[in-house]
Amino acid sequence: MTTNLLPLLLLMFAVIVVVCIVRLIRETAGGARFEARNALLSSPEQQLYWLLVKALPENIVMAQVAFSQILIARGGDSKENFSKFSRAKQKVADFVVCSKEFKMLAVIELDDSSHSRDKDDRRDAMLKEAGLRTMRWNVRGMPDAAEIR
């Protein structure tokens, strides 16, 4: 009886090996790959970052902060909270100004031609609902230190 099981076990082992090889090939096939960006911030964003740091030495300036780190949905049932959070979690704030205790004080957005007023208004409304102030400057009209304060 053991001799009858040996071919079956060998066949099962061969099938498992083939399946593993096929999965490995699928995972490594194709031309898509990850690459690091040249810089985390665009040139205008870098300019504004350093203006913010210089104008607000008593604060901490964070760049490219995901809304998932800024907002949390509460007050509804789990499905409502999940749905509300899902609308925000993929968004990213250009800058968040914090106190030394990392309490969020304001969200700063640098608007360029890729921004749409409707989308910006919806983002600002989310932040306002959470009690956060949003400040927007256009890339063509960078603020000076006095305006930032």
Disulfide bonds with the S-S distance in Angstrom:
none
